[in-house]
């Protein structure tokens, strides 16, 4: 049985770890590897290595940093298929979906390649007689990323390329459920010429997380995951004086107005709800059917959901793979049971799905629940599975009120041919990311990603301009170079301009 080790100081190591956790193949249900779980002492080794590497990396020229970043970009592009196959084997998503994940991560690397322009400061000449003022930004030191299982390449790449480009050293604690992609990324950083210790990977569970949150040499923590854990991360790391950006859960709505093209909207609803088996923080999990066209929409969505080809991620004919673990499968099936008991209508029932040749895999079929109400568990909770709940509303303002009453504010979408309705929607919803005829409105890398309300803790969104600001801090210098032959007298009053 393969044992997946940590990556510290430029190479693999067991450090002092003795505990392990299983890594499953979700398509077969087989235990394919063991991953080491770090103890606090192991985390300290990684942070110490990062702190030592920071001393020289933070002083590296922008040219040297960008040379490494451009090389890393080329290596990621060259190994995109390798990364996608590793993701498919441990996460379960289909290879084509995993390739899309790698591409979106690659875009953040490309954004970070422009770091010389992003770090330019300001200069004001002659603010007072003989006095100039200028500003620049410096890296923080050692920063950490704690990332979820659902995007083992993309989400960490929202963090470490920007952090490293800014001159920081990085410690990544990926999900222990699918750790191998992070190890391949670490090897590609090393091949790109990144100095040893600037990028480290420590596998683990809560013990490793708490060690990072408490370590005095960790200056900032980035997190993506569930809302309860995001609250915990924000509270504990913040109490220890660290910068924190913690992205939580979601309940993303897609509103379909009567003037929308039903064929177009239903295509995109099914893809957005069932893609990656619904294990996306930006998945559409609640469709709001507005007005008289609700029955037609549900009929179209049900037909397309029932036709989704479910199978192993390595099978090129598969459109949707398994969920991550047996426990996740059982939890999702429990929500479907509860939805039916609480009065929802099962337009498509994904329970009992068996994939020939993969009978022990962790599969849940696409499921569509109609006539869901806001009081039902399937609406209130983040299911994180291939389950679409359809809620009905009479008009767009009712749909806006429904979204705003939800505690989450990550992403939302509207399908309509009315510019007026779309504008009213985009201005009215209290949500961080909005799609107009786009069901999964994930911003490009040169914008920042983040939600509102219980989908974000801390003021900073991730990657893009806010990512650069998060991983740096500003210095402002006020300078004067007086001429020796004209000395300037000191004054005891507060300095003013003249």
Secondary structure by P-SEA (a helix, b strand, c coil): cbbbbbbcccccccccccbbbbbbccccccccbbbbbbcaaaaaaaaaaaaaaaaccccccaaaaaaaaaaaaaaaaaaaaaaaaaaaacccccaaaaaaaaaaaaaaaaaacccccccbbbbbccccccbbbbbbcccccbbbbbbcccccccccccccaaaaaabbbbbbbccccccaaaaaaaaaaaaaccccccbbbbbbcaaaaaaaaccccccbbbbbccaaaaaaaaaaaaaabbbbbbbbbbbbbbbbccccaaaaaaaaaaaaaccccccccccccbbbbcccaaaaaaaaaaaaaaaccccccccccccbbbcccaaaaaaaaaaaaaaaaacccccccccccccccccccccccbbbbcccccccccccccccccbbbbbbbccaaaaaaaaaacccccccccccccaaaaaaaaacccccbbbcccccccccccccccccccccccccccccaaaaaaabbbbbbbbbbccccbbbbbbccccccc
